[in-house]
Amino acid sequence: MTVRFSPSGVSGKDGTRRSGIRPGTVGRAVATGAAWLVLVLLTVVVVRLPWIGDLGIHAATVQRLRHAPLDPGNPLVDADTPSPYYSPWMLLLGGVARVTGLDVFVVLRLAAAAGLVLLVTGVWRYARTLSAHRAAPALALLSLLLLWGTTPLLWSGFLGLHSLALTVAYPSTFTLGLAFHFWAWLTGALRGPAGWPVWTGLGVLWAVILLCHQFSGVVASAGAVATVVAARPGRAVWPRLGAGLLVGVAVLGAWPYYGFFALMGAGDGLADVHRVLYEDLPARFWLVLLGAAALVPRWRRDHRDPLVVFCTLGVLIVAAGWLTGRYSWGRALPAVTIPAQLAAATAVLEAGRGRARAAWAVLLTGALLAGGWAQAGMLGYVVPADALPGAVADKYRPTWPGYGWLTRDVRYGDVVMAEGRVARQVPAYGPYTVAPGYPDFFLPDEERRTAATRAYFAAGTPASERRRTEREYGVRWVVDHRGVLEDPALRPVARGPRGEVLYAVP
């Protein structure tokens, strides 16, 4: 059959007009549309800002920097100690809250919006360094959000859709956005002539990433090492690269709010918290195996492929954490998943034509659909949870109601005796707790405070011991969320939506 090409399509010998739309164009449109849909959902999440997880400590950090930006003290307890939560990003948010007078949770919504924009633009820039195909950024974003497993891992620094819906206001989201921009900028500097100011700026950016979220900073550093290894820089680049590294180290050492290098001794204290990251790995990550398969041809083409080296470094760090019992190193798991997910996204674009590309397209589409269904519970943060179908509602994780009701009586800077999840949320509204709700490497009497809190709520603790604890730590209020306190000296003042009781201390 003779085929004639015309501007509006393809005509056969019989004059029949066939559509000029190519399958690649349709696929690109579908991927772009799906990416936009996901971004719309995340934007609605930003507006609603689910109250869950570590949001309490980040709100408390903004509170302290808002009231005393130069000497904020500990964000959780009434003590004059440094804190790794006082990062450049949180300092900026505290300044915004102080200057504008906006509510802390409004400021965190602005932080969520900024972090989401930074993440999306960073993924777009970095994806363009991996593939010139116009669909690469959309596929990269979809793979990073959906290509995980059938059991969602809800943890800061992990870019699963459900996880991101809960942590979009956290510093980890902002930091990962910076990391993608950092990798894109570093790739450009290595590919073309870049002057000393560029390398100095890269060093400062690397330091800011590490200061803002140390675990994501490790991931960013692994990606940077992989980028340099893949680029095979010449002799002219190494002095500038070294200068940028020295500038970054100097910024880390000069940061006044906490000693960055002192954190290297904090890993053992975080082991128990992070042990769960090494559990149920197949269910949480099995869809990433598609990306692992996509890394194989990249390795065959180039043993120094940036995604291959990046993933290898991530595997080594995570495996070392498991072998040595330093389970906090499991926070480097994104250094394994990110390159594999990006490899899967680009594989379908590099598979040539015909059956190979079609096979990759089918596999990736199926994996993205499976991953999206597994994380469908995040829709509960977009629409009322009771409006969800039963199968989706089962995947929804309810949020906390918060403790804003305490502020009718409790004032900023008051000390509240609380335990468990209450201690993680109360400081968000301005008060302090006796024991921190999160591990605190810089608090020397953390164990003593924790023991005092445990004893206070224990059955059979003498009233005299409770009074002594109240005097020692300046406790003015007690929140009992388990209904275990039987102390006639405590005066009930208010009740919360979950049956919690606020007591005034005599």
N, C-alpha and C positions, 0 to 999 in steps of 0.2 A: 504494500500500500504506500502510495506517495503521500508524504506529509508536508504540509505547507505551514509555515509559522506566520502568524499575524499578530498585531499589537494586542488584540483582545482575546487571543486564545490560539488553539491548534485546530486546523481543518484537515480532515481526511480527504481521500480521493473522491468520496461521494459528496463532499461539500459539508458534511456534518461538523458543526462547531463543538469542540471539546474545551472544557474549562482550562484556563491558563494558570490556575492556582496550583502551586506545587505542594507536595506533602510536607516539605520542610517549613513552608510558610504557615501551614495550618498548625503544625506542631509548635512552632515558635509562638504563634498567637495563643494556643491553649496554655503553654507554659507561662507566658506573660500574664494571661488572665488569671490563672491559678495563683500566681505569686501576688498579684494585686488583691485577690480575695483574702489571702492569708494576712496581708498587711492591713486591710480594712478591719479584720477581726482583731488584730493586735492593737490597732488604734482605738477601737472601742474598749478594749481591756485597759488601755492607758487611762481612759476617762473614768472607768469604774474602779481601777486600782485595787485588785483583790488584797485583802488584809490577811496575810498568812506568812509563815516562815520567819525570815530574819528582818522583815520590814520594821519591826519594833526598834531594833538597834540602829538601823539607818536613820529612822526618824529621831531617835534620841541623839544621835551624833549631830544632826542638823540643829536640834534644840540647843545643845551645848555651844556649838560654834556661833549660833545666832546671839546668844546672851554674852559670851565671853570669847570672841574670836582669837585673842592672843594667848589666853590661858584657860582653855575649856575644862581641864581636869578630866577625870574618868567619865566616859559617857553614861555608865550604868550605875555606879555606886559613888557615894560622896567621898571621893579620895582624889588626891592630887597626883595622878599618874599619867604617863603618856598612853597613847592608844593607836594601834595601826589603822583604826577606822578614820583617823584624822588625815585624810589624803587630800591632794590638791583639788580633786573633784568635789569632795564633801565640803572643803573650805569655801569653794565657790558657791555651792548651794547654801551654806550657812550665811554667806555674805548677801545672797539674793534675798533670803528670808529676813535678814536684819534691815536691809535697805528698803525693801518693799512693804514689810509688815505682813506679808502673806502667811497664811496658815502653813504649817510644816507639811501637811499632806498635799496641799496645793503645789508646794515647791517640789515635792517628790513626783507629782504628776508631770510637772515640767521636766524633771530629770528623766522620767520614763520616756517622754516624747523625744527629748534630745538624744538619749541613748539609742532609741529605735532608729531615728534618722541616721545617726552615726554608724550604726551596725549595717543598715541597708546600703548606704552609700559606700561603706568600706568593703562589703561583700561584692558590690558591683565593680569597684575599682580593681580588687584583687582578682576577681574572675576574669576580667579583661586581660590581665597579664598571663593567664593560663590558656585562654582561647579567644580568638578574634571573632568567633561566631556570635551573632547578635542574640541568640537565645542563651548564651552561657551564664549571664548574671541571674536570669530568672530561674534556670535549672539549678544553679548553685544555691540560691536562697531556699528553694523548695527542698533540696537534698539536705541542707544543713538543719532545716526545721523538722523534716518528716522522716528522714532515713535513719531510724534508730532501732527500735525493737517493738515488741508487742506489750511490754510492761514499761510504762514511762518512768524515767528517772527524773524526779523533781528536785533539782539542786542548782544553786547559783553557779554560773560559769558553763552550764550545759545548755546548748541551744535548741533542745527539743521544743516543739511548739507549746506543749503544755507547761514545760518548765519555764520557758520564756514568758508565758502569760503571767506566771507568779513572780518572776524575778526581773521584770522589765525595768522596774524603778531602782534596782540594786546597782551598786558600782560595777559589778561584774559585767553587766550588759554594756555600759558605757566603755569599760576597759576593752572588751572584746571588739567593739566597734573601732576603737583606736588601734587595736592590734591589726585588723584587716587593712586599715589605712597605712599603718607602719610597714606591713609586708609589701604593699603596692608601691609605696614610696621607695623602700629599700631596693625593690626589684628594678625600678626605673633608674635609681642612682648607680646600680651595678651594670646596667645595660648601656648607659650613655655617660658622657663626661659630666661629673658632678663636682662642684667646687667645695672648698672647706666649709662654707656656711651650711650647705646641704647636710654634710656629715655631722656637723655640730648639732643641727636641728634634729637629725635622726637620733643622736645620743640623748638629747634632752627628752624626746618623745619616748624613747625606750625606758628612761628613768621614771617618767610620769606614769607610764603603764604599770610598772612594778610597784610604784607607790600607791596607785589607786586600787589595785586588787592583786595581791601578791601571787595567788594561784594562777590567775589568768596571765600574769606577767611571765610565769614559767612557760606557759603555752606560747606566748608571744616570742619569748627568747628562743624556744625550740624552732619555731617557724623561721625566725631570722637566721639562725645557724644553717638551716636547710637551704634558705635562699642564697646565702653566701657560698655554701658548698656547691650548689648547682651552677652558680654563675662563673665559677673558676676565675676569680678576679686576677688581674695582672699586678705587677709590682707597684705600679703607680697608685693603685687603689688601697693597698694594705696600710700605708701610713695614715691615710685619711680615715679609714675604717677604725684603726687603733685610736686615733684622736677622738672620734665620735664615742668610742667605748669609754675612754677615760673621762670625757665630759659627763657621760651618763653616770658613771661611778661617783664622780664628784657631786652631782646633784643628789644622788641617793644618800651620800654621807652628810650633805649639808641640810637635808630636810629637818626642820626644827621640831616637828610635832611628835615624832617617835624615832627610835633608832632602828633603821631598816636592817642593818646587818645583825642586830641583836635577835631578830626574828629567826635566824638560822637555828637557834637552839629551842624553838617552840614546837618542833615537829612531834616529839614524844608525847607532849601533853594533848595533842590533837588526834592521836592514833585511835582512841576508842570512838570518837565522833565519826571518823571517816572509815571505820571498818566496813560499814554497810556498802561502800562503793565497790567492794570486791565481791559482793554477794549477788547471786542471780544474774551473772553477766550474760549468759546466752539469751535469756528472755529480754534483757534490756538493750542488747546491741546486735542481735543476729542479722538484722537488715543491713547493717554496716558491712557485712561480709560481701555484699555486692560491690562495694567500694574497694574492698581488699582484692577482689578479683580484677577490678579495673586497674589496680596498681601494678599487676603483673606485667602486662604489655608495656606500661610506662617504664618499668625497671629493665625490660629487655631492650628497649630503645636507648635508654640512658640510665646507667647505674646511679648517676647523680641527679636524677630527676628530683625537683624540689619537693613534690608531694611524697615521693618514696622515702627520701631522707627524713622529711618531717614526721611521717608515720613511724618510721623505724626508731627515731629518737623518743617519740611518745611511748612506744612499746617498751623500750629499755627503761624509761623512768618508772612507768607503772609496774613493770615486772620487778624492778629493784625494790619498790615500796612493798610489794607483796612478800618478797623473799626476806626482807629485813624487818618486817613488822611495822614499818613507817607508813601506815595506811593513809596518812594525809597526802602522800605522793599520788594517791589515786585521783586527786584533783587535776592531775595532768592527763586524764583520759581524753579530754577534748583534743589533745595533741595527737591522739590516735584516730579519733572519729572525724575531725575536720578535714584532714588530707584525704581520707578514704571517701568521705561524702563528696568532696570536690572532684575526686577522680571519677566517681560514678557519674556525676553530672556532665563532665567533659567527655567521658567515654562514648556516649551516644552521639556526640558531635564529631568525634574523630574516627568512628567506626567505618568510614567510607560510605558506600552506597549499597543498596540491595538488601540481602538477607541479614548481613552482619548488623547494619544499622537498625533494621526492623527488630531484630532479636534484642538488642540493647534497649531499644525504645520500649518494647513490651516488658522487659524485666524491670527497668527503672520505673515505668508507670505503675506496674503491679506493686513494687516495693513502696512507692510513695503513697499509694492508696492504702496499703496495709498499715503503714506508719501513721497516716492521717487518721484512720479509723481508731487506732490504738490511743491516739491523743485527742479524740473527739470530746473528752470530758472538759476541755478548755472552753467549749461553747457555753458552759454554765456560768462563765464570767462575762459572757456577752449578752445572753438572754436569761430570764429567770430560770433557775435550775428546775423548778417544778413544771416548766413548759417543755422540757426535754423528753424525747422518747425514752422508754425504760432502759434500753440497751445503752444509750448514751449517758443517761443519768447515773448509771452504775459506775461510769468512769470518772464522774465529777468528784472533786475533792472539796468539801465545804470549807468556807473561809471562817476566820475567827470574827466574833462580833466586835472586838475591840473593847477598850476600857475608858472611852470618853466620858462615861457616866460618873467616873471618879472625880472629874475636875470640878464638880459642883462643891466639893468639900476639900479635896486635896489640892495644894498649891505647888507652883514650881519650886523645886528644891527640897520639898518635904521627903522624908525617908519612909518608905512603905515596906513592911515585912511581907514578902510574897515568895512563892515557890513555883517551880515548873513553868508552864506556859505563861502564867500571870507575870512572872518576873521578866519574861521576854518582851512583854508588851507595855507594862506600866511606864517604863522610862520614856516611851515615845511621847507621852503627854507632859513631860517635865519633871516628875518625881524621880527619886533614886530608889534603889532596892538595897537590901543588906548584902545579899550575895548576887553576883552577876548572873544573868540568865544564859550567858555564853562563856566559854573558856576565855580566860584573860591572862595572857602570858606576863603582862607588865604589872599585875596586881599581886604584891608579895604575900598578902594574907588571904588569898582567895580560898584556900582550903579551910581556914579557920572560919571565914564568913559562911561558907557552905555548911560546915558542921553546925554552926550556931543556928542557921535557918532550919536545918533538918531537926535539930533538937527542939526548936521552938514549936514546931507543928507536931512533934511526936506525942503520942498518948502517954499520959503519966508524968509529963515534965512538970516539976513544981512551979507554982506561980512566982515564987521568988526568983527562980532562974530566968523566967521570961522577963520579969521586971529588970533584972540585971542586964540582959541582952538589949532591952529597949533603951536603957540609959547609956550603955556602951556605944551603940550605933546611932543614937538620936532618933529612934523610931517613933513616929507620931501616928502611924496608921497601920492596920493589918488587913490584908485581903485573904479570906479563907474561901477557896473554891472547891474544897472537898468536904466541908462540913465536919471537920475533925476537932475544932477548937471547943473546949469547954472551960472557959475562964470567965467567971462572973465580973472580973475587974474590967474586961473589955466591953465598951459600949457600942452596940450596933448602930450604924448611922445610915447606911443605904444598902440596897440589894441590886445586883446586876441581872442582866437578861438570862443568865444561865444558873441563877441561884447563888452566885457569889455574894459574900457578905463583907461589907466594909466596916471595920471596927475602929473606933477612936481609942488610942492608948491613954490610960489614966495619967 
